[in-house]
């Protein structure tokens, strides 16, 4: 396979134009940390952006950072941490789940658009992308957005690029919002709730005036061991429901006490603080109980998004029918499901359940032979699929960018 390592945006333009002329589709990578997500691509040429790794500008006082797309995410997180800042949407580190070593790049973070527990309050990656420079499938550079939080444009390309998995353009530089880290965080823990009761507790907490920034539930599990990052917080036979509050110390402590009183009907909540709380939420964000190195490492993993009120019923039914294991985030609106190995990764059952409640499911981890037989991304309704294809063709008419990643039998 040919690997084309570019040095700047001009190189990217030239590579894309050559690909168009030769009708040679390109696989776009930064560190390649998420190559295992999606379908095998119809290409034998790789466009490697890892050398585009500079921080163009960082203005902590303005809460803005501009970076080249190949900038290593780990380095960027370390940089903004020195100013006590963060990406509020909590980008998911897929490395433990996929069994890769690299945390990935800024471009990959935006292209995947996977947000962590704070998404319920802070929004997703797309809501923090202020601007981008990119090269379209025509081989032309374009710029969208800018360095301001409010930017009025006729066509919000930033929203399209986030979560497009590299199928619309090759991002070369992005401008992102950063936010101050909270002074303190407190997490309340409820033990022993079943999925339905946990769903009610999370709904009550999220509907309260106490500004909850994380609501998750880990059902009791025969598979979970202490090596999954939970430490001694929960034994394998104990369900754990967790609710996070953040802010200045006095406020976080006061709200935690008030929320504990509100949750009394669900049991007596215990409290963990700061470092212990952060470690717990990193475990949930990165789905460490389903890590590739753990007991369920060979199992396919689905990411199911649905209305929070439907989450408990969907997840518990799926676990019961398949013998699998689930974790709930976003107050029940996000379900991570590790299901026993099967040729179709239980896709019919997963999709039927998701469709029934108006949700959608993505197969995040599965062997390549399974991904050849199953739609990794949720099949769209005919009208939406036609619109999506028109949008894609308006950016990349020859389908030279990540051809085939999003759908089986994609345009050749």
C-alpha angles and dihedrals in degrees: 000000000000115000115201110196110196127204102198145355091278089059089051091054091051094048093049093047090050090049090053092048092049094039087234114147119218133221108217117214140167106181093339091237093140099040089114092065117086133012126319107270127238095236143095097195126081125204103208115201097176093110091060089080107129129125100231096192139341121196107180093180090055093043091233133124128182118199141169111253095247094057108129109251092218091057092046093050089050091049097051090042088064086065091044091250135128146180099267094211091065102229112229117244102220094184097096092046095047096036095239127136102221125083088209135225138298090252091053091048091056095040091053095040094200112161129191136226096302091064089096088067107020102036127230136300090276090062092057099045105101100174145347143196112214145160117236128216087264088067092248128131117233136176128214131185122355145225097298129091092229113047123166116210133156093239120027099222093170090067090051096048094051108085095008093117093224095299098118104042146336108261112216102173135012137190116213139185116242124195135206115264113246115257092231142005130202126189125197117210125205117188133207102016120145118231095266094049091046090052090054092047092050091047091051091049095047091047092051124095091245098097100237111199099188135028120176140154130205109193119216108279136197088204103051118103131184089258091074094087098263093101110186095337093099135011119221092260095047126089116221127201115190133192124186131207123185138185140079111352099251092048095046091049093047094047091047091055092047092048091049089058091048090053095050092109088062096050140275111314121215123207135231124183143213112316095025090046092048091051091051093051092047087055091053094042093053095037092234095173086068096042118149089241093053138081093281096041094119094049123099113249125214128197109210123187117194142145106297092234089060096046101090095049093045095047097044092047091050093048091048095047096046104029088241135137128244140194124197126214134166091045090300096317094107122050123187108199125190107193130188115270114276134156093251096034087237088288096155093054094043094048094044091053093045094047092049091064099035094258134127135224133210124196100227099174127029139123116273093249089057091048089054090059101038133057103249094196120049112271110248127227110264095255094048091044090053091049092047090051092050090051092048092048091050089060100033114015095173093047093232095145117083091328112202098008096117101040143021115245091023122173111297 
